[in-house]
């Protein structure tokens, strides 16, 4: 279904007889991934879809268009709240992509993700709490600030005007498991201002959005990381990617193997316009990155041994950017990391916290 969305009509499997019949036999009601791709299928093959599928696709596009409009309205409102507190912010992920790169209604947006400067995280949290938002877990600004050592963002909730819960994530690192402060600075320095409807918003440049799609999409997740493929494809399609900057971003946070794997996949399976020179520049990566990626591509949920390995890799990524952990004994530093990650005040309470966390499915 993804190939049908993006491959050109000259490709043999779609040219002679149009779309393959097995495409129309998808069980959309019980296949969330296929349902997610319906608007893209309509965007690409509107005149070739059977009537029932076309009607479902256009209905879904209308729903996503309304959702996107509402999410951009919410994002603009949050950004205004932060500006009043003297904090500049930038949209990330879905809201940023629909603001510039997608046709209206083609991509859904769940929660709103915003990046703020690292030194202004506490002020941003306080501004949100003062305007009716609640931090996940009920954490105070001070406790969220302490979590900055081991995480990249924190989630907030607020009742919406229609009674449904609204969500936003405040990022101090723009991309999960990319802990270099320099990467966060580069994202903010490279930000572009775009007009989305009646709103003016700041979003990452095309290169940074492509890096985000690749680095975020190929990580371990409770849900199938399908959406990164159209996200990356649409950004590449814009022709605005700086491939040398992409290589620099990947090297800064040890994501060279993952970004190469993503781009190679896009070029091989979806004819994405990725220069061979860009692939060659990303081809050499440390072996540990490849071993980590093998772990991250395992199906969920991870077993206890693999979960422990995940934390070892995560600590390895964090350690070189944390002065205390970098200079400490590796074992002592890792135990300290676990106490922060699992929000444990005392080391003796760590086993119980790990046990509870291991038996609770994440909400996101």
Secondary structure, 3 states (H helix, E strand, C coil): CHHHHHCCCCCHHHHCCCCCHHHHHCCHHHCHHHHHHHHHHHHHHHHHCCHHHHHHHHHHHHHHHHHHHHHHHHHHHHHHHHHHCCCCEEEEHHHHHHHHCCCCCCCCCCCEEEEECHHHHHHHHHHHHHCCCEEHHHCCHHHHHHHCCCCCEEEEEEECCCCCEEEEEEECCCCCCCCCHHHHHHHHHCCEEEEECCEEEEECCHHHHHHHHHHHHCCCCCCCCCHHHHHHHHHHHCCCCCHHHHHHHHHHCCCHHHHHHHHHHHHHHHCCCCCHHHHHHCCCCCHHHHHHHHHHCCCCCCCHHHHHHHHHHHHHHHHCCCHHHHHCCHHHHHHHHHHHHCCCCCHHHHHHHHHHHHCCCCCC
